[in-house]
Amino acid sequence: MIGYYVHHHGRGHLHRALALAAALDEPVTGLSSLPAPAGWSGPWVQLERDDIAPTAVDPTAHGRLHWVPRGDAGLSTRTAQISAWLDEHRPRVLVADVSVEVALLGRLHGVPVVTVVLPGQRADAAHQLGFDISTHLVAMWPPEAQNMLPGLPTASRERVRPLGALSRYPVRLPTSRRPGPPRVVLMTGGGGDDLTPDRIDSARRQSEQWEWVVLGRHGRWSEDPRADVHDADVVITNAGQNSLAEIAAARTAAIVIPQDRPYDEQRTSAAALAAGGWPVLVEDRFPDRGWSERLRRAQHLDGDAWSSWCDGRAAERLAELISS
């Protein structure tokens, strides 16, 4: 039995859990505040939220952890749920994607922990504790991506095994895109950005020869944007790991606009992309001018150059590591 803790912010954690469960030959139990996703075939423990109290008191335990607010009844119930499951099922491995507190709890139960490492500034005391107690550290970017963990001590950085980007979709086979005007897909997630309808309309007016599709909170919501991404000549996206993995698997050129996230996660990924020769144009913010020329430049990037970022085998590599 494998346990997989799924953080409730974002969807990349959930997609990685689904991909790993499909790649393994043994049962995987999901543990998360999220409900079990469609297609999940194993057990699922839906955890209590850990932010029930109206005010978070000393949530970092004086900087040693990330989120353990004193007196939060939800945190107490949640921790007890995880401990009860660990004690009853004695999993062979617990994957923490991601939570220092869950990783530490698993290790306190004597369970080997595989921690999924996210990009960014991860040298704080809490991250270092989680890394130190983990049996394995894995990252969902390729070995070619440089400086994804700036400031992390060398000893910890050298333990991180980059497995490549993990997409829930298979790598797209070479194919011609359908005829018609060039198409751009703007993917806006639920995590927040500085976009407004006026700024999007302005970009559209500057590039009238392009057919625009807007997905996310500023347009049509899609749980499965694969068809739109495959149909696009260019995708405009943030620098979230899940978005990048799925665009890379589709072999579609991209304009990447990182958003402000904790630990500089997206800006770190965007800087690595800009320096690494992948088929992207990186912008610091959503530009107000120059969209026609910008889209034309992106359109002429070679989408096949994504192959080193996402080769379609990251889930297999993770499964092999966990099975060893």
Number of C-alpha atoms within 10 A of each C-alpha: 14 20 28 28 26 24 18 16 13 15 16 21 20 23 18 24 23 21 19 21 22 18 15 17 11 11 15 24 22 28 23 21 18 18 13 17 12 7 8 15 15 12 13 18 18 16 21 19 17 18 16 14 14 7 12 15 14 14 18 15 14 8 12 15 20 18 20 19 21 16 15 19 15 17 21 16 15 18 16 14 17 21 16 12 15 19 14 9 12 17 20 15 21 27 27 27 23 21 22 22 19 21 25 21 17 26 18 12 12 15 21 20 27 24 26 22 24 20 21 21 17 23 18 15 13 20 19 17 17 23 26 15 19 22 15 19 23 20 21 25 26 18 15 14 20 16 16 24 22 15 13 18 12 9 9 14 18 10 14 18 19 20 21 26 25 32 28 20 16 14 19 16 10 10 7 7 12 12 7 8 11 18 22 25 22 24 23 21 19 12 13 11 16 9 12 9 9 9 15 17 10 14 18 17 13 15 17 11 12 18 15 20 16 18 18 15 15 16 13 11 15 13 7 9 16 16 9 18 26 21 19 25 26 29 28 25 21 29 24 24 22 22 19 25 27 24 27 30 29 27 25 26 30 29 24 26 22 24 22 16 13 10 16 16 22 23 24 20 25 25 19 17 23 16 12 14 12 22 23 26 19 21 15 12 14 19 14 11 12 11 17 16 12 14 23 15 15 21 23 12 18 14 23 18 17 22 16 17 24 27 19 22 16 23 25 17 17 24 18 12 13 19 13 5
